[in-house]
Amino acid sequence: MKRTKIGDMVESDYGKGRVLAETEQWIIHDNSANKSDTEFAILKSDDYYKIVNELEVTAS
């Protein structure tokens, strides 16, 4: 299981943005890299996500 922390940038099937909260099973992230205020909950065991660095987000 990938370890994230609040403030990390993640990319998921739903968007790219900062991690707002994390539990053992869930990651909640915003979609700020796409200039959206939407938030998503990702189930760690089932949903695709990866930690990305800031440069990957701004280059997209």
Stockholm file with secondary structure:
# STOCKHOLM 1.0

chainA/1-60         MKRTKIGDMVESDYGKGRVLAETEQWIIHDNSANKSDTEFAILKSDDYYKIVNELEVTAS
#=GR chainA/1-60 SS CCCCCTTCEEEESSCEEEEEEECSSEEEEEEGGGTEEEEEEEETTTSCEEEECHHHHHHC
#=GC SS_cons        CCCCCTTCEEEESSCEEEEEEECSSEEEEEEGGGTEEEEEEEETTTSCEEEECHHHHHHC
//
